[in-house]
Amino acid sequence: MGRREVLLISIVGLVLFSAGVTNYFGLSFALGAFLAGLLISESASQHAVFSEVRPLRDVFAVIFFITLGVLISPGYIFTNWLLVFKLVILVIFVKFVVTLLITLFFKYHLKTALQVGLSLTQVGEFAFVVAQLGLSGKLLSQDTYSLILAVAILTMIVTPWQIKSSVKIFEQLKILTGRWSPKLYLVLFSSFDRYKKEHPEMEMTDHVIICGHGRVGKHITRILAMAGIPYVVVDSNHD
């Protein structure tokens, strides 16, 4: 019990110290915290640290989104709903198309590309920081700042629905494409079969399947590699 408390206090102290050092040299607190996070991620105790700070992360995430709700102006959205709606559609469409094309460029399957594209249509949280700096520096007007907040928050609200519906959208697209054009259907939906032919190493036999590549999974893969036993790792982290 004492060791967990010491670990948590040490991590918080390291982050605050790093943030204080960067602020002393005229840089932001966030940069110092980021550098401390990089150091911690390379340490052997990264999983233990994550388990300890995860409750804090959840609390700060809740505070962050509550703060966004306080900043946004419902009156501005109702007054300028058409402009907000157009920008939301434009942001979602542009980000979806760009992400989809980049994913397809790296020869991922259309289903994967579609899911990635629908998952990354929201405006990132960094937009709030940039908008706040622009407002404080008098580079943005209050209306422009409210517009950025409204578009960002609405895209964040829509994105979870898109992620949840991505598989259904793919299946409907597959059905409709097959009805409209069989040739286009073969072009769009046969890429995974071609990928398997180009990468015969996917057809593995007598290998070990490791579900999860955390602390234990890494030790197991290291032992299997030393023993010359083939293995496949299944993990949410593609690296």
Secondary structure, 3 states (H helix, E strand, C coil): CHHHHHHHHHHHHHHHHHHHHHHHCCCCHHHHHHHHHHHHHCCCCHHHHHHHHHHHHHHHHHHHHHHHHHHCCHHHHHHCHHHHHHHHHHHHHHHHHHHHHHHHHCCCCHHHHHHHHHHCCCCCCHHHHHHHHHHHCCCCCHHHHHHHHHHHHHHHHHHHHHHHHHHHHHHHHHHHHHHHCHHHHHHHHCHHHHHHHHCHHHCCCCCEEEECCCHHHHHHHHHHHHHCCCEEEECCCCC
